[in-house]
Amino acid sequence: MAKKVVHILYGGLGGHGQVVFTLLNQPSTDQNVHLIFYGVESPLEEYIVKCNIKSIKYTTISKSEGEYVKPLIQIYRQLKKIRPHIIFTHSSNAILPSILYAVFRRSNNIFVEHHANHLKSLKEWFLSFNAMLFANNVIFLSEPYRSEVKSKLGLFFNNRKARVIPNGIDLKLFSPLGKNQNTTGKIVFGMASRLAPTKDHKTLIKAFSDANINNAILEIAGSGETQSSLKQFVVNLDISDKVIFTGMLSQDELITFFKRLDVYVHASFGETMSIAIAQAQACGLPIIASDVKGINNVIHSGENGILFKTTMELCEALKKLTMDESLRKNYAKASRQYAIENLSDEIMSKEYAKLISQ
């Protein structure tokens, strides 16, 4: 009998959907999957199309900014209706109803920690604490991330529940093949993410402006609450002719986006494990990124990319990779090798399958 498996995830742009749909790409005959999209944004049309193609049932539960209790009750009611054997909760805000349901219905509840530890609010640490106490397993995306949570929770951390499973990337889909689709004759820098306060797009835009590279373009993929202010910031710097906001991209559009970049830049205040950086690595791109937790354990300056802490350092890195094609090629090769060794979707899927079968 196939097990009923529910994934509760954020439906907008971000890592949740990429992880879940990468898992669902792996063949499985022992799962009956239902997705619950939960959050302030409607699920991406691309996700709905994929659900329809794969005949995956899904439910959308929307919430307004600041709204909390009502959508959580809706999640609990939906779980009662589906009656899953296993619940994967990717959104920390949804952990309480999934815990409550699992306790009373004896389901297997697995929480996936996606949010950067040093950016967690007191409420989010409270949710992580409850997940460690009441979930059957907690998945961490890296060993350093797991160690940070262990240090924070102390005696309440349960080693037997903790699993380290890095996010995996489809290395055939995201690959260097067909790269160099840049037809502009210019150096193209790019970043893909939600346009949100946790990302440091302003530093990226300011450094790009200060670098004043005549033959360069900056493409910013994604959408979100900071989009309007970022566009105005570009206007104020008088670089509207050099900065392109692509808006939300489908997976196919995102792959095309990576393949026309010369350099991937990721400016952020913190990550757990950036799917966008992983995808850029899989595509064999040289990478410049913020020297913050969740990134500096993946990118090692001078080995497989360049890390920066200040606007000036980012500015110098942009100019350095513009001028040094040989260095770009070395970092590109190192990126792809890192992806092959550490970012396999098959390894991720096998580890998740173990949790489902136990």
C-alpha positions as CSV (number, residue, x, y, z in Angstrom):
1,M,0.0,0.0,0.0
2,A,1.4,3.4,-1.0
3,K,2.1,5.8,1.9
4,K,0.3,9.2,1.9
5,V,3.0,11.8,2.0
6,V,2.3,15.5,2.5
7,H,4.8,18.3,1.9
8,I,3.9,21.7,3.4
9,L,5.8,24.4,1.6
10,Y,6.0,28.0,0.6
11,G,4.5,28.4,-2.9
12,G,6.4,31.5,-4.0
13,L,9.9,31.8,-5.3
14,G,12.4,30.2,-2.9
15,G,14.1,27.0,-2.0
16,H,11.1,24.9,-0.8
17,G,9.6,24.3,-4.2
18,Q,12.9,23.5,-5.9
19,V,13.7,20.9,-3.3
20,V,10.2,19.3,-3.3
21,F,9.9,19.1,-7.1
22,T,13.4,17.8,-7.4
23,L,12.4,15.0,-5.0
24,L,9.3,14.3,-7.0
25,N,11.3,14.0,-10.2
26,Q,12.7,10.7,-8.8
27,P,10.6,7.7,-9.7
28,S,8.6,6.2,-6.8
29,T,5.8,3.8,-6.6
30,D,5.3,3.7,-2.9
31,Q,4.1,7.3,-2.3
32,N,0.8,9.1,-2.7
33,V,1.9,12.7,-2.6
34,H,-0.2,15.8,-1.7
35,L,1.3,19.3,-1.5
36,I,0.0,22.1,0.7
37,F,1.2,25.5,-0.5
38,Y,1.2,27.9,2.4
39,G,2.2,31.6,2.5
40,V,1.6,35.2,1.6
41,E,2.2,34.5,-2.1
42,S,0.1,32.3,-4.4
43,P,2.0,29.2,-5.7
44,L,4.0,29.8,-8.8
45,E,2.1,28.9,-12.0
46,E,5.0,26.6,-12.8
47,Y,4.3,24.5,-9.7
48,I,0.6,24.2,-10.5
49,V,1.5,23.0,-14.1
50,K,3.9,20.4,-12.7
51,C,1.3,19.1,-10.2
52,N,-1.2,18.8,-13.0
53,I,1.3,17.0,-15.3
54,K,2.3,14.6,-12.5
55,S,-1.3,14.2,-11.2
56,I,-0.2,15.4,-7.8
57,K,-3.0,16.7,-5.6
58,Y,-2.4,20.1,-4.0
59,T,-4.1,22.6,-1.7
60,T,-3.4,26.3,-1.4
61,I,-3.7,28.0,2.0
62,S,-3.1,31.7,1.8
63,K,-2.3,34.1,4.6
64,S,-2.0,37.9,4.9
65,E,1.0,39.6,6.4
66,G,0.7,39.2,10.2
67,E,-2.1,36.7,10.0
68,Y,-1.3,33.5,11.9
69,V,-4.0,31.6,13.7
70,K,-6.6,31.1,11.0
71,P,-4.3,29.6,8.3
72,L,-2.8,27.2,10.9
73,I,-6.3,26.0,11.7
74,Q,-6.8,25.5,7.9
75,I,-3.6,23.5,7.7
76,Y,-4.7,21.2,10.5
77,R,-8.1,20.7,9.0
78,Q,-6.5,19.9,5.6
79,L,-4.3,17.3,7.3
80,K,-7.3,15.7,8.9
81,K,-8.9,15.5,5.5
82,I,-5.9,14.0,3.8
83,R,-4.9,11.7,6.7
84,P,-1.2,11.4,5.7
85,H,1.2,8.8,7.0
86,I,4.1,11.2,6.7
87,I,4.3,15.0,6.9
88,F,7.3,16.9,5.6
89,T,7.0,20.5,6.9
90,H,9.3,22.9,5.0
91,S,7.8,26.1,6.4
92,S,8.6,26.7,10.0
93,N,5.4,28.7,10.5
94,A,3.4,25.6,9.8
95,I,5.2,23.3,12.2
96,L,2.6,23.6,15.1
97,P,-0.4,22.2,13.2
98,S,1.7,19.4,11.7
99,I,3.0,18.5,15.1
100,L,-0.5,18.6,16.6
101,Y,-1.8,16.4,13.9
102,A,1.1,13.9,14.1
103,V,0.8,13.6,17.9
104,F,-2.9,12.8,17.9
105,R,-3.0,10.8,14.6
106,R,0.4,9.0,15.1
107,S,1.8,10.2,11.8
108,N,5.5,10.5,11.1
109,N,6.3,14.3,11.2
110,I,9.6,15.5,9.6
111,F,10.7,19.1,9.8
112,V,13.1,20.6,7.3
113,E,15.1,23.5,8.6
114,H,15.4,26.0,5.7
115,H,15.8,29.4,7.5
116,A,19.3,30.8,8.3
117,N,19.9,30.5,12.1
118,H,21.4,34.0,12.6
119,L,18.3,35.5,10.9
120,K,15.8,33.7,13.0
121,S,13.5,35.7,15.3
122,L,12.6,34.6,18.8
123,K,9.4,33.1,17.4
124,E,11.3,31.1,14.8
125,W,13.7,29.7,17.4
126,F,10.6,28.7,19.5
127,L,9.3,26.8,16.4
128,S,12.7,25.1,15.9
129,F,12.6,24.1,19.6
130,N,9.2,22.6,19.3
131,A,10.2,20.7,16.1
132,M,13.2,19.2,17.9
133,L,10.9,18.2,20.8
134,F,8.0,16.8,19.0
135,A,8.9,16.0,15.4
136,N,10.1,12.4,14.5
137,N,13.1,13.8,12.6
138,V,14.6,17.2,11.8
139,I,16.5,17.6,8.6
140,F,19.4,20.1,8.5
141,L,21.0,21.2,5.2
142,S,24.6,21.2,6.4
143,E,26.7,20.0,9.3
144,P,27.6,23.6,10.4
145,Y,23.9,24.5,10.5
146,R,23.1,21.4,12.6
147,S,25.9,22.3,15.0
148,E,24.6,25.8,15.4
149,V,21.2,24.5,16.4
150,K,22.7,22.0,18.7
151,S,24.6,24.7,20.5
152,K,21.5,26.9,20.8
153,L,19.2,24.2,22.1
154,G,21.7,22.5,24.3
155,L,20.2,19.6,26.3
156,F,17.0,19.8,24.3
157,F,18.8,18.8,21.0
158,N,18.2,15.2,20.1
159,N,21.0,13.7,18.1
160,R,18.9,10.7,17.2
161,K,16.3,12.8,15.4
162,A,18.8,15.1,13.6
163,R,19.6,14.2,9.9
164,V,22.0,16.2,7.6
165,I,20.7,16.0,4.0
166,P,22.0,18.8,1.7
167,N,19.6,20.0,-1.0
168,G,20.2,18.3,-4.3
169,I,20.2,19.7,-7.8
170,D,19.3,18.0,-11.1
171,L,22.8,18.0,-12.5
172,K,21.7,17.1,-16.0
173,L,19.1,19.9,-16.1
174,F,21.4,22.5,-14.5
175,S,24.7,22.0,-16.4
176,P,27.3,23.9,-18.3
177,L,26.0,22.4,-21.6
178,G,24.7,25.1,-23.9
179,K,26.3,27.8,-21.8
180,N,27.5,31.1,-23.2
181,Q,24.1,32.1,-24.6
182,N,25.2,35.7,-23.9
183,T,24.6,37.4,-27.3
184,T,25.0,41.0,-25.9
185,G,28.8,41.2,-26.4
186,K,29.0,42.4,-22.8
187,I,29.9,40.9,-19.5
188,V,26.6,39.8,-17.8
189,F,26.4,39.5,-14.0
190,G,23.3,38.1,-12.4
191,M,21.5,37.2,-9.2
192,A,18.4,35.1,-8.7
193,S,16.3,35.2,-5.5
194,R,13.2,36.6,-3.9
195,L,13.4,40.3,-3.7
196,A,13.2,40.4,0.1
197,P,14.8,42.1,3.1
198,T,17.0,39.1,3.8
199,K,18.8,39.6,0.5
200,D,21.3,42.4,0.1
201,H,20.4,43.6,-3.4
202,K,21.2,47.2,-2.6
203,T,24.9,46.4,-1.9
204,L,25.0,44.5,-5.2
205,I,23.5,47.4,-7.2
206,K,25.7,50.0,-5.5
207,A,28.9,48.0,-6.1
208,F,27.9,47.5,-9.7
209,S,27.3,51.2,-10.1
210,D,30.6,52.1,-8.4
211,A,32.5,49.6,-10.6
212,N,31.4,51.5,-13.6
213,I,32.2,48.7,-16.0
214,N,31.4,50.1,-19.5
215,N,30.6,46.7,-21.1
216,A,28.7,45.1,-18.3
217,I,25.0,44.4,-17.5
218,L,23.4,43.3,-14.2
219,E,20.4,41.0,-14.4
220,I,18.3,40.6,-11.2
221,A,15.8,37.7,-11.4
222,G,12.9,37.3,-9.0
223,S,10.1,39.4,-7.4
224,G,9.0,40.4,-3.9
225,E,8.3,43.1,-1.5
226,T,11.6,45.1,-2.1
227,Q,11.2,45.2,-5.9
228,S,9.8,48.8,-6.1
229,S,12.4,50.3,-3.8
230,L,15.2,48.5,-5.7
231,K,14.0,49.8,-9.0
232,Q,13.9,53.3,-7.6
233,F,17.4,52.9,-6.2
234,V,18.6,52.0,-9.7
235,V,16.9,55.1,-11.1
236,N,18.5,57.2,-8.4
237,L,22.0,55.9,-9.4
238,D,21.2,56.6,-13.1
239,I,22.1,53.0,-14.2
240,S,18.6,52.0,-15.5
241,D,20.2,51.2,-18.9
242,K,22.6,48.7,-17.3
243,V,20.3,46.9,-14.7
244,I,17.5,44.5,-15.9
245,F,14.8,43.2,-13.6
246,T,13.6,40.0,-15.2
247,G,10.7,39.4,-12.8
248,M,9.7,35.9,-11.8
249,L,11.2,33.1,-13.9
250,S,10.0,29.6,-14.6
251,Q,12.5,26.8,-14.2
252,D,13.2,26.7,-18.0
253,E,13.6,30.5,-18.0
254,L,15.9,30.3,-14.9
255,I,18.1,27.8,-16.7
256,T,18.3,30.1,-19.7
257,F,19.1,33.0,-17.3
258,F,22.1,31.1,-15.8
259,K,23.4,30.1,-19.2
260,R,23.7,33.7,-20.4
261,L,25.6,34.8,-17.3
262,D,29.3,35.3,-17.2
263,V,29.4,35.6,-13.4
264,Y,26.8,34.8,-10.8
265,V,26.7,37.2,-7.8
266,H,24.7,36.4,-4.6
267,A,24.4,39.3,-2.1
268,S,22.7,38.1,1.1
269,F,22.5,38.7,4.8
270,G,22.5,34.9,5.4
271,E,21.4,31.6,4.0
272,T,20.8,28.1,5.2
273,M,21.7,26.6,1.8
274,S,21.1,28.8,-1.2
275,I,19.4,26.8,-4.0
276,A,20.3,29.6,-6.4
277,I,24.1,29.3,-5.6
278,A,23.8,25.6,-6.0
279,Q,22.1,25.9,-9.4
280,A,24.8,28.4,-10.5
281,Q,27.5,26.0,-9.4
282,A,25.8,23.1,-11.3
283,C,25.7,25.4,-14.4
284,G,29.5,25.9,-14.0
285,L,29.5,29.6,-13.2
286,P,32.2,31.6,-11.4
287,I,30.6,33.0,-8.2
288,I,31.0,36.1,-6.1
289,A,29.0,35.9,-2.8
290,S,28.5,37.5,0.6
291,D,30.9,36.3,3.3
292,V,28.1,35.2,5.6
293,K,26.9,32.0,7.3
294,G,25.3,29.5,4.9
295,I,27.5,30.8,2.1
296,N,31.1,30.8,3.4
297,N,30.9,27.1,4.1
298,V,30.2,26.5,0.4
299,I,32.2,29.2,-1.3
300,H,35.9,29.4,-0.3
301,S,37.5,32.6,-1.5
302,G,40.3,32.1,-3.9
303,E,39.4,28.4,-4.4
304,N,35.9,28.2,-6.0
305,G,34.8,31.9,-6.0
306,I,35.2,35.2,-4.2
307,L,33.6,36.3,-1.0
308,F,33.0,39.9,0.0
309,K,32.0,41.7,3.1
310,T,31.8,45.3,2.0
311,T,30.5,47.2,-1.1
312,M,34.1,48.1,-2.0
313,E,35.2,44.5,-1.8
314,L,32.3,43.5,-4.1
315,C,33.1,46.3,-6.5
316,E,36.7,45.1,-6.7
317,A,35.6,41.5,-7.2
318,L,33.3,42.5,-10.1
319,K,36.2,44.4,-11.8
320,K,38.6,41.6,-11.2
321,L,36.5,38.9,-12.8
322,T,35.6,41.3,-15.7
323,M,39.3,41.7,-16.5
324,D,40.5,38.1,-15.8
325,E,38.9,35.6,-18.2
326,S,41.3,32.8,-17.0
327,L,40.2,33.3,-13.4
328,R,36.5,33.1,-14.5
329,K,37.2,29.8,-16.2
330,N,39.0,28.4,-13.1
331,Y,36.2,29.3,-10.8
332,A,33.6,28.0,-13.3
333,K,35.4,24.6,-13.3
334,A,35.6,24.5,-9.5
335,S,31.9,25.3,-9.3
336,R,30.8,22.4,-11.4
337,Q,33.2,20.0,-9.6
338,Y,31.7,21.1,-6.3
339,A,28.2,20.5,-7.6
340,I,29.1,17.0,-8.8
341,E,30.7,16.0,-5.5
342,N,28.2,17.6,-3.1
343,L,24.9,18.5,-4.8
344,S,23.5,15.3,-6.3
345,D,19.7,15.1,-6.4
346,E,20.0,11.3,-6.4
347,I,21.8,11.3,-3.0
348,M,19.2,13.7,-1.6
349,S,16.3,11.6,-2.8
350,K,17.8,8.4,-1.4
351,E,18.2,10.0,2.0
352,Y,14.6,11.2,2.0
353,A,13.4,7.8,0.9
354,K,15.1,6.2,3.9
355,L,13.0,8.5,6.2
356,I,9.8,7.6,4.3
357,S,10.5,3.9,4.6
358,Q,11.4,3.7,8.3
